[in-house]
């Protein structure tokens, strides 16, 4: 939803983090896959996640503005909630970002509330589009 505001390098790191979150519980369910694919499409469809960031340490420093930090946390929470469960293995990845970016408890509560409401709408919307035929572009 907001990923177009990130730089190309930030998009790559976001995709690595999103992939980590999706794989964290050992199972990528269809709703998570749809949500992840929507994010890739939103970023232009050409963004590739650096494998060393998927399987290694995150590159927090690329998110060097408060706006980019907020976008990353919001979007990752939407992915985490896309299967209606913020899994215990997904939480530490996002919590590490929250700590590194120094978000307070009130901010985190607002982010989670928004993500809980946004995630099912995103999945539902893409389901409606898919029913209309193959997604182009």
Order of alpha helices (4+ residues) and beta strands (2+ residues): alpha-alpha-alpha-alpha-alpha-alpha
